[in-house]
Amino acid sequence: MLKKTLIAASAITLSAFAFTACGSDSEGGSSTASDDGSITMGFAQVGAESGWRTANTKSIQESAKDAGIDLKFTDAQGKQENQIQAIRSYIQQKVDVIAFSPVVETGWDAVLNEAKAAGIPVILTDRAVDSKDTSLYKSFLGSDFVVEGQKAGQWVVDNAADADTDGDGAINVVQLEGTTGAAPAIDRGEGFADAISADPSIKVVASQTGDFTRDGGKQVMESFLQSGDHIDVLFAQNDDMGLGAIEAIEAAGLTPGKDIKIITVDAVHDGMQALSDGKINFIVECSPLLGPQLMDIAKKVLDGEDVEPRILTEETTFDQAQATEALPDRQY
């Protein structure tokens, strides 16, 4: 698994590492574009499980068109076997470059070795893979999910007094996890746990996957509320699960943002609107607009230029006032 490092929010690359694109021509063929200069990219998307993913897909499709890159796009519908099948199809079609957002972290070495043997470079976007062989891909473009979790947890620590909604001195947190085995679910949970460990009064009393979906978030939150345990804070690992949880909280006769403080990750439009309305208290941004950077990386790799192994996106956080100010110009 790639080592995660905390960097300034303004940085978009991990400057501590100089990197020459992994795998030379002698290790699996040529890494150049087609003879006529055109570029064909095969992209295997996770699915369409959230507003974030929809915006991510749109960014990739529009950016490929703007860059003059022929994009072959596959929706894996949340299944790893579908992504593996898509990648093998791209290898058979002899595309110039393959990019994908892994459904889960593990189980990719075999198919990535096939791409390497065929001389087709691979770029990871949004999510990492857990492999000891980093020569199987050229670069990983995306957010630092551990840092996102830390930012969410730090908000709870900084607002502990206000988060203690029943005044008993204990802050009970429930967590809506993302897809089991997915990098953002693992890393956001790790970062959140690390941050709240600074305050022993904060305790995660229940944690369950909502699979990054609004329906999943609603169903799991309903079960949390029916458990009878007092809940002070909800940490939803993405906006969509948080928005589903809001429906469950309101159906239970409680006021989201007041009776239960809510922190989410992503900052998609619906989430930002809920934050502006006071139903969410804090959002950690995770930008889906990776398309322009992805196309730039692909061109550099195919031109034989050096690229860095880890490229980070520029992101921030939002409170209610900041969300209200940002909403009119929000792109997703």
Phi, psi and omega per residue, in radians:
M1 nan 2.400 -3.103
L2 -1.114 2.461 3.092
K3 -1.264 2.221 -3.130
K4 -1.593 2.390 3.096
T5 -2.300 2.511 3.127
L6 -1.480 2.218 3.116
I7 -2.276 2.941 3.112
A8 -1.099 2.559 -3.059
A9 -1.115 -0.399 -3.098
S10 -1.384 -0.215 -3.085
A11 -1.409 2.458 3.071
I12 -2.014 -0.089 3.054
T13 -2.374 2.725 3.125
L14 -1.557 1.557 -2.957
S15 -1.222 -0.209 -3.131
A16 -1.218 -0.243 -3.102
F17 -2.064 2.275 2.950
A18 -1.745 2.374 -2.977
F19 -2.450 2.304 2.998
T20 -1.760 2.344 -3.046
A21 -0.809 2.205 -3.057
C22 -1.133 2.437 3.047
G23 1.427 1.710 3.124
S24 -1.349 3.051 3.132
D25 -1.017 -0.555 -3.116
S26 -1.238 -0.233 -3.125
E27 -1.764 0.326 3.086
G28 2.665 0.542 3.040
G29 1.616 -2.981 -3.020
S30 -1.454 2.564 3.055
S31 -2.039 0.900 -3.136
T32 -2.066 2.812 3.127
A33 -1.256 3.047 -3.140
S34 -1.015 2.791 -3.063
D35 -1.014 -0.539 -3.115
D36 -1.493 0.095 3.100
G37 1.560 -0.140 3.134
S38 -1.366 2.764 -3.135
I39 -2.161 2.289 3.031
T40 -2.006 2.184 3.132
M41 -1.990 2.323 2.985
G42 -1.743 2.187 -3.124
F43 -2.156 2.157 3.122
A44 -1.868 1.822 -3.094
Q45 -1.480 2.630 3.105
V46 -0.995 -0.917 -3.080
G47 2.940 -2.552 3.115
A48 -2.417 0.846 -2.986
E49 -1.359 -0.187 -3.040
S50 -2.731 2.926 3.049
G51 -1.083 -0.590 3.109
W52 -1.071 -0.810 -3.070
R53 -1.168 -0.644 3.106
T54 -1.078 -0.755 3.109
A55 -1.153 -0.635 3.113
N56 -1.115 -0.791 3.104
T57 -1.063 -0.799 -3.139
K58 -1.060 -0.735 3.131
S59 -1.082 -0.749 -3.130
I60 -1.175 -0.777 -3.120
Q61 -1.143 -0.777 -3.132
E62 -1.198 -0.678 -3.124
S63 -1.191 -0.641 3.083
A64 -1.093 -0.758 3.126
K65 -1.093 -0.795 3.140
D66 -1.102 -0.572 -3.104
A67 -1.519 -0.038 -3.126
G68 1.281 0.441 -3.133
I69 -1.737 2.278 3.100
D70 -1.348 1.977 -3.052
L71 -1.784 2.163 2.981
K72 -1.783 1.975 -2.944
F73 -1.978 2.371 3.088
T74 -2.267 2.336 3.022
D75 -1.694 1.996 -3.061
A76 -1.422 -0.077 3.101
Q77 0.948 0.636 3.056
G78 1.308 0.240 -3.079
K79 -2.051 2.213 -3.130
Q80 -1.072 -0.692 -3.108
E81 -1.077 -0.557 3.096
N82 -1.212 -0.660 3.097
Q83 -1.164 -0.748 3.125
I84 -1.074 -0.739 3.098
Q85 -1.081 -0.715 3.134
A86 -1.128 -0.761 -3.142
I87 -1.092 -0.718 3.111
R88 -1.139 -0.610 3.081
S89 -1.143 -0.708 3.120
Y90 -1.127 -0.655 3.098
I91 -1.096 -0.772 3.128
Q92 -1.106 -0.612 3.139
Q93 -1.380 -0.107 3.115
K94 1.011 0.839 3.046
V95 -1.139 2.908 -3.114
D96 -1.446 -0.571 -3.091
V97 -2.655 2.560 3.105
I98 -2.063 2.382 3.036
A99 -2.326 2.573 3.088
F100 -2.822 2.757 3.040
S101 -1.866 1.836 -3.007
P102 -1.078 2.314 3.089
V103 -1.045 -0.801 3.089
V104 -2.297 3.028 -3.040
E105 -1.432 -0.611 -2.967
T106 -1.786 2.850 3.012
G107 1.595 0.417 -3.046
W108 -1.910 -0.200 -2.984
D109 -1.004 -0.734 -3.065
A110 -1.091 -0.896 -3.086
V111 -1.231 -0.589 3.117
L112 -1.230 -0.551 3.035
N113 -1.167 -0.576 3.076
E114 -1.136 -0.720 3.103
A115 -1.143 -0.720 3.134
K116 -1.096 -0.753 3.130
A117 -1.103 -0.528 3.128
A118 -1.467 -0.037 3.127
G119 1.297 0.418 -3.141
I120 -1.829 2.021 -3.126
P121 -1.213 2.593 -3.123
V122 -2.100 2.393 3.072
I123 -2.125 2.247 3.069
L124 -1.557 2.409 3.076
T125 -2.209 2.485 3.061
D126 1.224 -0.842 -3.063
R127 -2.223 2.585 -3.127
A128 -1.620 2.962 2.955
V129 -2.008 2.657 3.117
D130 -1.729 1.595 -3.123
S131 -2.441 2.443 3.103
K132 -1.316 -0.339 -3.094
D133 -1.692 1.603 -3.109
T134 -1.327 -0.066 3.081
S135 -1.364 -0.087 -3.120
L136 -1.344 -0.206 3.088
Y137 -2.514 2.717 -3.077
K138 -1.480 -0.672 -3.077
S139 -2.811 2.789 3.058
F140 -2.158 2.011 3.137
L141 -1.813 2.149 3.106
G142 2.925 -3.027 -3.103
S143 -1.435 2.897 2.983
D144 -1.661 1.716 -3.040
F145 -1.173 -0.543 3.092
V146 -1.078 -0.793 3.130
V147 -1.089 -0.679 3.101
E148 -1.034 -0.790 3.105
G149 -1.109 -0.661 3.113
Q150 -1.119 -0.718 3.122
K151 -1.095 -0.726 3.115
A152 -1.116 -0.805 3.133
G153 -1.133 -0.637 -3.136
Q154 -1.135 -0.591 3.086
W155 -1.076 -0.715 3.120
V156 -1.114 -0.757 3.121
V157 -1.081 -0.798 -3.088
D158 -1.218 -0.415 -3.090
N159 -2.040 0.525 -3.055
A160 -1.011 -0.747 -3.096
A161 -1.084 -0.743 -3.138
D162 -1.304 -0.517 -3.107
A163 -1.301 -0.351 3.133
D164 -1.344 1.430 -2.942
T165 -1.244 -0.363 3.110
D166 -1.880 0.040 3.025
G167 1.180 0.408 -3.126
D168 -1.627 0.055 3.109
G169 1.517 -0.174 3.101
A170 -1.933 2.426 -3.141
I171 -1.960 1.847 -3.122
N172 -1.572 2.131 -3.097
V173 -1.966 2.379 2.941
V174 -1.960 2.561 -3.058
Q175 -2.175 2.270 3.004
L176 -1.709 1.912 -3.093
E177 -1.502 2.718 3.035
G178 -1.372 -2.928 -3.100
T179 -0.974 2.251 -3.114
T180 -1.016 2.238 3.134
G181 1.562 -0.167 3.134
A182 -1.374 2.512 -3.091
A183 -0.970 -0.813 -3.123
P184 -1.120 -0.592 3.114
A185 -1.166 -0.791 -3.137
I186 -1.121 -0.869 -2.998
D187 -1.294 -0.708 3.115
R188 -1.119 -0.689 3.082
G189 -1.103 -0.720 3.124
E190 -1.116 -0.797 -3.130
G191 -1.148 -0.690 3.129
F192 -1.106 -0.823 3.136
A193 -1.057 -0.699 3.133
D194 -1.085 -0.759 -3.093
A195 -1.208 -0.787 -3.068
I196 -1.297 -0.220 3.113
S197 -1.125 -0.267 3.114
A198 -1.238 -0.296 -3.109
D199 -2.230 1.856 -3.073
P200 -1.147 -0.229 3.121
S201 -1.361 -0.227 -3.122
I202 -1.670 2.173 -3.087
K203 -2.412 2.298 3.027
V204 -1.418 1.949 -3.064
V205 -1.642 -0.283 3.091
A206 -2.754 2.452 -3.139
S207 -2.600 2.183 -3.078
Q208 -2.639 2.612 -3.127
T209 -1.281 2.379 2.978
G210 -1.945 0.108 3.033
D211 1.069 0.448 3.109
F212 1.134 0.269 -3.108
T213 -1.947 2.715 3.130
R214 -1.156 -0.762 3.115
D215 -1.092 -0.719 3.119
G216 -1.096 -0.733 3.113
G217 -1.082 -0.711 3.136
K218 -1.140 -0.819 -3.097
Q219 -1.118 -0.769 -3.122
V220 -1.206 -0.687 3.115
M221 -1.108 -0.639 3.077
E222 -1.025 -0.745 3.137
S223 -1.198 -0.643 3.070
F224 -1.053 -0.793 -3.104
L225 -1.180 -0.569 -3.129
Q226 -1.359 -0.191 -3.116
S227 -1.204 -0.363 3.141
G228 1.579 -0.172 3.113
D229 -1.318 2.483 3.063
H230 -1.242 2.345 -3.141
I231 -2.050 2.154 3.099
D232 -1.661 -0.687 -2.991
V233 -2.393 2.447 2.967
L234 -1.992 2.216 2.954
F235 -1.922 1.930 3.081
A236 -1.786 2.221 -3.027
Q237 -1.291 -0.048 2.873
N238 -2.679 2.895 -3.084
D239 -1.081 -0.740 -3.048
D240 -1.049 -0.763 3.082
M241 -1.110 -0.677 3.107
G242 -1.108 -0.685 3.131
L243 -1.181 -0.659 3.048
G244 -1.134 -0.681 3.129
A245 -1.129 -0.622 3.109
I246 -1.035 -0.712 3.101
E247 -1.052 -0.746 -3.139
A248 -1.174 -0.695 -3.136
I249 -1.124 -0.781 3.136
E250 -1.162 -0.653 3.117
A251 -1.138 -0.443 3.116
A252 -1.491 0.056 3.102
G253 1.447 0.271 3.135
L254 -1.854 2.840 -3.116
T255 -1.837 1.925 3.115
P256 -1.129 2.445 -3.105
G257 1.601 -0.317 3.125
K258 -2.100 -1.132 3.115
D259 -1.166 -0.601 3.057
I260 -2.307 2.074 3.087
K261 -1.289 2.480 -3.041
I262 -2.251 2.246 3.045
I263 -2.121 2.345 3.124
T264 -2.334 3.041 3.118
V265 -2.238 2.390 2.976
D266 2.422 -1.066 -3.077
A267 1.327 0.716 2.976
V268 -1.324 2.926 -2.993
H269 -0.998 -0.811 -3.116
D270 -1.104 -0.667 3.094
G271 -1.158 -0.747 3.129
M272 -1.129 -0.624 3.095
Q273 -1.138 -0.742 3.096
A274 -1.109 -0.629 3.079
L275 -1.163 -0.787 3.105
S276 -1.068 -0.588 3.140
D277 -1.417 -0.075 3.114
G278 1.512 0.109 -3.139
K279 -1.469 -0.423 2.980
I280 -2.008 2.583 -3.079
N281 -1.761 -0.447 -3.048
F282 -2.835 2.374 3.095
I283 -2.230 2.323 3.021
V284 -1.674 2.155 -3.085
E285 -1.282 2.443 2.968
C286 -2.383 1.755 -2.989
S287 -1.263 2.292 3.071
P288 -1.550 -0.084 -2.993
L289 -1.453 1.146 -3.064
L290 -1.620 -0.128 -3.040
G291 -0.955 -0.938 -3.105
P292 -1.017 -0.749 3.125
Q293 -1.149 -0.689 -3.132
L294 -1.078 -0.779 -3.121
M295 -1.154 -0.647 3.106
D296 -1.120 -0.775 3.125
I297 -1.091 -0.773 -3.125
A298 -1.027 -0.784 -3.139
K299 -1.121 -0.708 3.128
K300 -1.120 -0.765 3.131
V301 -1.051 -0.803 -3.101
L302 -1.249 -0.382 3.054
D303 -1.502 -0.004 3.128
G304 1.400 0.257 3.129
E305 -1.411 2.756 3.074
D306 -1.300 2.402 3.012
V307 -2.239 2.724 -3.133
E308 -1.463 2.650 -3.075
P309 -1.249 -0.396 -3.088
R310 -2.422 2.048 -3.125
I311 -2.095 2.132 -3.057
L312 -1.733 2.641 3.083
T313 -1.619 2.684 -3.122
E314 -1.533 2.146 -3.033
E315 -2.516 2.880 -3.100
T316 -2.462 -2.850 3.055
T317 -2.287 2.848 -3.101
F318 -2.373 2.369 2.885
D319 -1.801 -3.022 -3.036
Q320 -1.064 -0.837 -3.105
A321 -1.116 -0.717 -3.129
Q322 -1.177 -0.619 3.098
A323 -1.157 -0.746 3.129
T324 -1.058 -0.696 -3.140
E325 -1.230 -0.630 -3.047
A326 -1.439 -0.426 -3.002
L327 -0.957 -0.786 -3.064
P328 -1.005 -0.511 -3.096
D329 -1.884 0.209 -3.072
R330 -1.176 2.295 -3.095
Q331 -1.547 -0.197 -3.087
Y332 -2.620 nan nan
